[in-house]
Amino acid sequence: MKHSIIQYTVKEGKATENEGLIGDVFAELQLLQPKGIQYQVYNIDENSFMHIIAFESDEANKAFTNLPAFLAFRANLNERIENPPVRKEMVQIGTYQAAG
C-alpha cells in the first residue's frame, strides 16, 4: 500500500470553501465506496490542511483522482492556496485502532 501525506495552507478566508470541497470528496467516497483507498484530512491551525492517503493499487489511485468531487477540489486549488502543496511519501510501520 502506498501512503502519502500532503500539506498546504489556504489563503485567508478560503478555509470554509476548502473544507466544503473536501466534504464533497468524502460524500462521494461514501456514496461510491471505491475499494483500496484510505483517506483522512485534518485542519491544522484554521488555514492549514493535512491529507493522509493510501492506495492499494494504481487502479485505486486512478479511481480516487478521477472522482468528480476530487476533480472539482483540484480545479481551483491554486486560487485557494498560499504555496504549492508539499507531498511526502511514507512507509507505514504499524497501525492500531481500538475496537468499539
C-alpha positions as CSV (number, residue, x, y, z in Angstrom):
1,M,0.0,0.0,0.0
2,K,1.4,3.4,-1.0
3,H,1.0,6.1,1.7
4,S,1.3,9.9,1.2
5,I,0.9,13.0,3.2
6,I,0.0,16.3,1.6
7,Q,0.2,19.6,3.5
8,Y,-0.7,23.1,2.4
9,T,-2.1,26.4,3.7
10,V,-5.0,28.2,2.2
11,K,-5.3,31.9,1.8
12,E,-7.2,33.9,4.4
13,G,-10.9,33.5,4.1
14,K,-10.6,30.3,2.0
15,A,-10.7,27.6,4.7
16,T,-14.5,27.2,4.7
17,E,-14.6,26.8,0.9
18,N,-11.7,24.3,1.1
19,E,-13.5,22.3,3.8
20,G,-16.7,22.2,1.7
21,L,-14.9,20.8,-1.3
22,I,-13.2,18.2,0.9
23,G,-16.6,17.3,2.3
24,D,-17.8,16.8,-1.2
25,V,-15.0,14.3,-1.8
26,F,-15.9,12.4,1.4
27,A,-19.6,12.3,0.4
28,E,-18.7,10.9,-3.0
29,L,-16.4,8.3,-1.4
30,Q,-19.2,7.3,0.9
31,L,-21.6,7.0,-1.9
32,L,-19.4,5.1,-4.3
33,Q,-17.3,3.2,-1.8
34,P,-14.3,2.5,-4.0
35,K,-12.0,-0.3,-2.8
36,G,-8.4,0.1,-1.8
37,I,-8.4,3.7,-0.6
38,Q,-7.8,5.1,2.9
39,Y,-8.2,8.8,3.2
40,Q,-8.1,11.2,6.1
41,V,-8.0,15.0,6.2
42,Y,-7.1,17.3,9.1
43,N,-7.4,21.0,9.6
44,I,-4.4,22.4,11.5
45,D,-4.4,26.0,12.8
46,E,-7.5,27.0,10.9
47,N,-5.9,27.6,7.4
48,S,-3.6,24.7,7.2
49,F,-4.6,21.2,6.0
50,M,-3.1,17.8,6.0
51,H,-4.3,15.0,3.8
52,I,-3.2,11.4,4.5
53,I,-4.0,8.9,1.8
54,A,-3.1,5.4,1.0
55,F,-3.8,3.4,-2.2
56,E,-3.6,-0.4,-2.5
57,S,-3.1,-0.2,-6.3
58,D,-2.7,2.1,-9.2
59,E,-6.4,1.4,-10.0
60,A,-7.4,2.6,-6.6
61,N,-5.3,5.8,-7.1
62,K,-7.0,6.4,-10.5
63,A,-10.4,5.8,-9.0
64,F,-9.8,8.4,-6.4
65,T,-8.1,11.0,-8.7
66,N,-10.9,10.6,-11.3
67,L,-13.8,11.2,-8.8
68,P,-15.8,14.3,-10.0
69,A,-15.7,15.8,-6.5
70,F,-11.9,15.4,-6.3
71,L,-11.5,17.0,-9.8
72,A,-13.7,19.9,-8.5
73,F,-11.5,20.2,-5.4
74,R,-8.4,20.4,-7.6
75,A,-9.9,22.7,-10.3
76,N,-9.3,26.0,-8.5
77,L,-6.8,24.8,-5.9
78,N,-4.2,27.3,-7.0
79,E,-6.6,30.1,-6.3
80,R,-7.2,28.9,-2.7
81,I,-3.7,28.1,-1.5
82,E,-0.8,30.3,-0.5
83,N,2.0,28.0,-1.8
84,P,2.2,24.7,-3.7
85,P,1.2,21.7,-1.5
86,V,4.1,19.6,-0.1
87,R,3.7,15.9,-0.7
88,K,5.7,13.3,1.0
89,E,5.7,9.5,0.6
90,M,5.5,7.5,3.8
91,V,6.1,3.9,4.8
92,Q,3.7,2.6,7.4
93,I,5.4,0.8,10.3
94,G,2.2,-0.1,12.1
95,T,-1.3,1.0,13.0
96,Y,-3.7,0.5,15.9
97,Q,-7.4,1.2,16.3
98,A,-9.2,0.2,19.4
99,A,-12.3,-1.9,18.9
100,G,-15.7,-0.5,19.7
